């Protein structure tokens, strides 16, 4: 019987998504003559803890027969969702290698706008049953019940058929979460663009630059090293209350504000980072650990950013309330940082936020910077975004009065 892995963002119209899933499961069971062996795995953000697949999520991804994706705009901007899709896609390619067959086991459901257009990852394994209509609208409006029931029936028949006739072979092993690529950013010749843009959703890009040290770099600088890891991007200033890396939190905020994002921590190449961001019309946000004012490479990089960066570049400097060592040294560290960022600190700058002392305050401050950056960019840069929904030529025309 069918075993469905539901890939979604829990905050995307959760009640309606749950209603859709429940009615789809009822339709599948009805089609199967009351067979109760249908299994649905729903994890959301609980699929990953401390940068690793949870055991139940890893088992579900390794054994499910259908991958059902609720494809909202934010879905394509969410790192976890891109890695879930990639893990199942790897199983599909392995299945084809062993059997020579291509089951249409990826079921994307258009959730918002006017459907999914353009390319999607694993297109040869993807069904079009629910790609051409806004399923969210069908769920919400009673006037659409006839179309909605028809869609549920077609989805149920497809899922049952795929699961019965050619179930995807289980994975012997699953790549660790960190080693699983985000497939939405690594498709064909468009690796720099998120899949959502090709599917009909607009997006704007932001690049987060983590100006923090590795654990070995921070050892001569401060005593408490629990906030650092083997990579600079592992910096976790809000632990233990929020154990995930600050870069992960930042990408989640970016997705909430409809930004595609990536993370780099190559401080030594900061000039190249600035030049590429300018060439690609990307926004730039610096995530700065105040302690790096005591590391020569970081001081040089921050001074270079202050001289060269666009006015829309944002700066966030967390001072966590759960880090007493940093709180105690706050005055000395921020004074040194203000000298490095002299042009940014010379006046009241809304793009520079020093001291969000909690993860929640950080998310609010970063959200404000992203919106301010977007506004500054729209005033001064070429606008290259396209209207959401169907491509040009498919828009409705209204009769004149």
Phi, psi and omega in degrees: 000169185292144174229110191252129170261118180268117179254120187196169170258119185302335183271004179269090179049052188310315183296319181288323177296320178295320178296317178300313181297317180299316180290327176294318178296321177298319180294322179294315180295321178297318179293333182267013178070033178085007178303123184261011183276006176298131178238130178237126180256119179233112183244320188062221182292344179288355178291340184230131177227127180053041176073019179225147171301137169289157182300315178299320180293318179297319179295319179296315179295330182280340189239344185296154180259343181222138177249108183257117185247123175275098193269078171276174177297317181292333179304315183288348180258007185255120184304312182302317182296320178296326179283325175299313180300317181297318181298318179287324179299320177300320177297321180295318179294322177295319178300316179295321180299320183281319189254339185079008184246157180235084178293140178278069189266354173266121184242091177280134180246115180295121184235086183114159183058215188244024180115176181256122181238160181083197186276148170233154176301149178055043184302328180289346179251011189250133177271150179262009187306318185240029182266341192255009179218152177282099184294328177302316179294323180295323180291320190279330188256124181295335179293346181260010189299324181295312178296322181295314179297321178297318179296316178303317180298316180292322177295315181299315180298319180295314182297317179296317182296314180297318183291329182275316190273330183207065181297138181296133181297137178298153177275134176290317176224155178239134178300146173303156183305312184295334181270352179275120183290155171278102189294341179290345180247005185225052183245118172054222183274004185247038186301333182277352182248140178290153181299329181301326179294322180284339181272001176113359179259134177284157174205154173240147188255144172229140177248123177266127177252116181272110177260078179218166182262158166288166180303318181292328178288330184274344183304319178281352190261321183213170186271314185275110183256007183294345182273359188238164180222192181289342176243153178297326181289355179277359182305127184230077188291341185257013174291153005272353182294322176233096188284347183285159179297148179300325179297323177295316176300318182296320180293326177295318177297318180300316179297322178298330180260017175064040173250136163284153184209156166217170187231133172227156177224024181275079182297326182297336181255034188297328178296315177297323178298315180295319181293318180293321178298319179293317181294326183266006182056039177266145169282155181232133175229125178269126175255107195246127168274120185302335182293342184288354173296347179259012177241124189303313183299322180287322178299316180296319181294316181294321177296323179293319178297318180299323181284323194251338191292152177295150177302338180278357178293135181256155179224126176233129183236093180294139170233091192286137176291342179268009180236085186298329180296316179290319179300321181291326182266010188305312186298313181294318183293315183288330175295317178294322179293322179297326177291323179291323180256052188300317182292328180280328186268352185294337180222171177293107188249113181292347180270002178240116181239114179251125169100020170302119189264004177216161179298322181294317179293323177301315182295322178294315181296316180295319177301320178295320179294318180298317180292321177295321178296319179299316181295317179297321180294317180296331179285326191244344186249166174291131180270120184244009180284151178250157178294143180291162174101207185294152178296165179304140181105342180251004184284150180288150177245138181257140176290148176287156179297000000 
